Amino acid sequence: MKKLLFYFVFFFISINTTVCQTTYFNNIYIFNNIHLTSGQSIILSDSIYNVAASAIDTTGLLKILLCNTDTSNGNIINKKLIGWGYNNFYLGYSGCFQKTSDNNFVVVGVKHDTVQSTAFLMKVNSNFDTLFFKEYVDTTFKYLEFQQGKETYDKGFILVGTLPGTGTYDQNIVVLKTDSVGNEQWRKIYNWGGVEYARNVIQTPDGGYLLGCYTYNTNYLSGDGIILKLDTFGNIEWSRNVGGPNRDGVPVIALAKDSNYIIATAYAYSTIWGADASELKIQVLKLNKLNGDTIWVRQYDTISTANAVSMVKELDNGNILIMGSAFTENSGIWFGTSWILKLNSNGDSLLYRRFWKYNDEHTNNNTAYDFCVTNEKSIVICGEVKQDTAYNYLWLAKMDSLGCLQPGCDIVGVVEIKADIVELTVYPNPANNSITFNTDMYKDFKLTIFNAIGQTILQKQLATSNTTLNIQSFQQGMYYYTLINNKGKVLSGKFVKE
């Protein structure tokens, strides 16, 4: 009896050890008759990883690759290359591939021919057979682009992107609502006078929508993330600029469990003329759902070249998981490296880790665009690896909850980072004759104020935590400011002089 009990206990422990064990893989995929692949979105559904990727076939045309893999080793189960005629099919950005409530999938992007570019919404079943393909046209400029779309509470879809404006360097944000089979119900266009686009969207519990957008002017160094809150019919309820005086990153958004909003972006400390790159630091904000006011804002890690956030999601336990990429230089060569950042619900850092496909961060370019989280808390990413052949290959990797890509990864290897807790009040805003900077308990800040084209207007050392400045001589318009103390704490924002 004791011997039988021992076997039973051993068997029970063995089963539980097997069930709880995390599996790992770190794969690139090379397909016949396809020269380039780049994974843009990944979805976990029915114990299968479903991926949408951009692909270039042997004729040089851009198409959409839909594929799925098993969850243990990432082996391909099914794949389908979608595209026809002499057309190029461009996927949207991270999150352009979504699961619907009827267990099918939708994909958004752009179909480009020699005459025009039309935005599309495509619905496919679990075998990637097309259920419908809808195109949407801009009759004036013959160009319309979707970058992301989501299913709405009424089983329709909200689609966001960009279309040209009337000026030489002018693009407008476009939001389009459809019914359940893709018929257009309404369309709204928004413009801030420069190049604007909507990168991502969520539907909010009140039935409205929150958009992560971007605006920049090609003549200036500044580019800013814009958070746009719309009602059910696309009317603006409020907007929030989350940028600074330089060319910041594009904001990515998520809905928190308390119905407020999580915004992940990159804050730029400098921008290089003639180069589409800035020196940026990861920045995360939590905004009030009613008016967009800041609940908390933090900055993380060190300043990195072309640092960019690709995806943010709130986990079941309330933690926040963010993924992105940045460039590092080695012997005069620049390499792309991906990273993950995990926060608790108050924005405190839990872990930060960089990861890549091969030997180290200076081998090839490794760019992750999206992720999903499994039931055992593993993180599965999709993206691309660019090798010496100049081709990009689809990259899927499965890591554990600590960001380890192999068993036994030392927890000491997690890069611990501390958040910069920002406590700042600037009032009145807009301002007329004077403006006050209140930095709560902090003092000894160096204040720099820039105008809209990046020229320094004022520099002043603030010896106290509450300082009022006379700005009567300032011209009307938008101004940007940064405050830096001797501990490296950075506060930034903008105000309007009336």
Sequence and secondary structure as in RCSB ss.txt:
>XXXX:A:sequence
MKKLLFYFVFFFISINTTVCQTTYFNNIYIFNNIHLTSGQSIILSDSIYNVAASAIDTTGLLKILLCNTDTSNGN
IINKKLIGWGYNNFYLGYSGCFQKTSDNNFVVVGVKHDTVQSTAFLMKVNSNFDTLFFKEYVDTTFKYLEFQQGK
ETYDKGFILVGTLPGTGTYDQNIVVLKTDSVGNEQWRKIYNWGGVEYARNVIQTPDGGYLLGCYTYNTNYLSGDG
IILKLDTFGNIEWSRNVGGPNRDGVPVIALAKDSNYIIATAYAYSTIWGADASELKIQVLKLNKLNGDTIWVRQY
DTISTANAVSMVKELDNGNILIMGSAFTENSGIWFGTSWILKLNSNGDSLLYRRFWKYNDEHTNNNTAYDFCVTN
EKSIVICGEVKQDTAYNYLWLAKMDSLGCLQPGCDIVGVVEIKADIVELTVYPNPANNSITFNTDMYKDFKLTIF
NAIGQTILQKQLATSNTTLNIQSFQQGMYYYTLINNKGKVLSGKFVKE
>XXXX:A:secstr
 HHHHHHHHHHHHHHHHHHH    EEEEE  TTEEEEEEEEEEEETTEEEEEEEEEETTS EEEEEEEE TTT  
EEEEEEE  TT EEEE STT EEE TTS EEEEEEEE SS EEEEEEEE TT  EEEEEEE  TTTSB EEEEEE
E TTS EEEEEEEE SSTT EEEEEEEE TT  EEEEEEE  SSEEEEEEEEE TTS EEEEEEEE TTSS EEE
EEEEE TTS EEEEEE   SSB    EEEE TTS EEEEEEEEEEE TTSS EEEEEEEEEE TTT  EEEEEEE
EEEEEEEEEEEEEE TTS EEEEEEEEEEETTEEEEEEEEEEE TTS EEEEEEE SSSSTTSSEEEEEEEEE T
T  EEEEEEEE TTS EEEEEEEE TT  SSTT  GGGS          EEESSSBSSEEEEE TT   EEEEEE
 TTS EEEEEEE SSEEEEE TTS SEEEEEEEEETT  EEEEEEEE 
